[in-house]
């Protein structure tokens, strides 16, 4: 019985580490059944490698990353720890995805990141960037975000239509109740009272 439990744990652990570790990073199991640690720090990376989906801890600090491609972090639903400091972030339209993603993920992580270029934004915190700093961006969000926008818009429109139908149904039912009440009163007035004599 114990042998089966050990084999089950080994298979589970093998499933966690079954996703390939990106080169030149190192990966390890965090001891939990659904998590992997990925250390890509101090590797001179200029681009984000393909990361395991079950990454819980990701170290990307002290590299040469200037931006993160739009949508690159969206599949990391298990991520709990992210280290991005000491990278030469180039603060233009390409940094907007990372800024927005970090606003949702971790405000402290966002506060630690600083622009390295362009010169007018050097040392400015990513969290303090405004639309004026970034200039005119032709495509601010990845296509997935625009799909979510249309989906959300349809959901809101559906909710409004449902509320209007409920309000109309309540108004109609109130009229119907009033008409039924009046109808009963009229019927009572028109029906002669008969007394039975025994």
N, C-alpha and C positions, 0 to 999 in steps of 0.2 A: 504494500500500500504506500509506504514512504517512497519507494522507488518511483511509483507513478507520479507522486506529487513533485518529486525532484525533476523527473522528465518533463512534466507539464510546465514547470517554472522555466526550465531550460528552453523549451520550445517557444514559450511566450517571450522570453528574453531575446531569442534568436529572431523572432518576428519583429521586435522593436528595432533591432540593429540590422534587419534585412535590407533596409533602404541604404543605398551606397552613401558613404561619407564623401563629401566633395573634396577633391584634391585642391590644394595642399593642406586642408584642415585636418583636425583630429576629432574623433567622435567617441563618446562613451555613454553607457547606460546610466541613468540617474538613480537606478535602483527601484524605480516605479515601473509598473508594467507598460505604461504608455508614454514614455519620454526618453528623449535623447539629448545629450549635451553636445554642442558643436563649437569648437574653438578654432576660429579663423583669424585670431588676433596676431598682429605683427608678422604677417605673411607677405606684405607688399601688394595686396590685392588692389586692382584698379576697377574690378567689376565684381558684382555679387555672384557667388557660385550657386548652382542648383542645390537647394537645401532639402533635407529630409522633411516630410510633412509633419512628423511627430516631434519636431524640435521643440524643446521646452526652454533650453538655455542656449543663447547664441552670442558668441563673443566676436565682434568685428572691429574692435578698437585697434588703434595704431596701424592703420593700413593707408592706402592711397585712394580711398573711395571718394569721389566727387559728388555722386548722387546715387540714388537707388531707383531702378526702373519702375515705372508705374505698375502696380499690381504684384510686384515681386514678393511682398510680405503677406499678401492676402490669404494664401493657403496655409499659413502657419497658425492655425487655430488653437494649438496647445501652448504657444509661446508664453512664457511667464517672465523671462529675464532677457534683456537685450542690452548689450554694451556696444556703443557706436562712437565714443569720443575719440579724439586724436586722429581724425580723418580730415583731409583738406576739402571740405564741403564747398561746392561752387553754387552760390545762391542765385539761381535764375529760375525760370519756369520749371526746369527739371527737378528742382528740390521741393516743389509744392506737394507732390505725392507723399514724400517722407514726412514733411511737416504736418500734413493733415492726418496721416496714419499715426504718428506719434502723439498727436493731440488726443486721440482716442485711446491709445495704448498706455502711454506713460508720460505725464506732464514733466516729472523730474528728469526723465531721459531726454526729453526735448529741450529742457532748460540748459542741459550740459553741452549741447552742440552749438558750435560757432561757425560762422562763415569764414572761409579762407580767401575767397574771391567772389566777385570782383573787388577791386581795391576800395571802392566807396562803402562796401558792406563788410570789410575785413573786421573780424572779432565781434560782429553783431550776432546775437543769439537767434537761432532759427525760429524760436517761438515768438520773437518780436518782429519778424518780417511782415510787411504789409504788401498790398497790391502795388503800391507805388514803388516799393523796393524791387519787386520782381519784373516790373514793366508789363507790356502787353503779351499775354500768353494766348496763343491761338487755341490750344487744347489743354485746358486746365486739369481735367480729370480723365482717367482711363475710361474706355468704352463701357466696362462693367458698371462703373458708377452712374453713367448716363442711363443704362438699362434699369438700375435700381430707381433712378429718378422717375422714369416713366411708370414703373411698377407702383411706386409709392403714390404717384399722381392718380393712377387708376383706382387704387385702394381708397384714397381720400374722396374721390368723386363718388365711388360706390357707397361709402359711409354717408356722405351728404344725401345722396338719393334715398338711401334706406331711412335716414332720419326724416326726410320730407314725407315719405310714404307712411311712416309710423304716425307722424303728426296729422296727416290727412285722415288716416284710419281712426285715430282718436276723435277727431272732429266729427267724422261721419258717424261713429258709434254714439257720440254724445247726442247728435241730432236724432238718431234712431231711438235712443232711450227716451228722449223727450217726446217724440211722436208716439211711442208705445204708451207712455204714461198718460198723455192726453187722450189717446184712443180708449184706454181703459176707463177714464173718467166719463167720457161720452157714453160708452156702453153702459156704465152704471146708471147714468141719468136716464137713458132710454129704456132700460129694462124695468118694467113695473114690478113693484114688490107685491108678492102674493103671500097672503097669510093662509095658512091651512087651518081649517076649523075641524076639530075632531069631535 
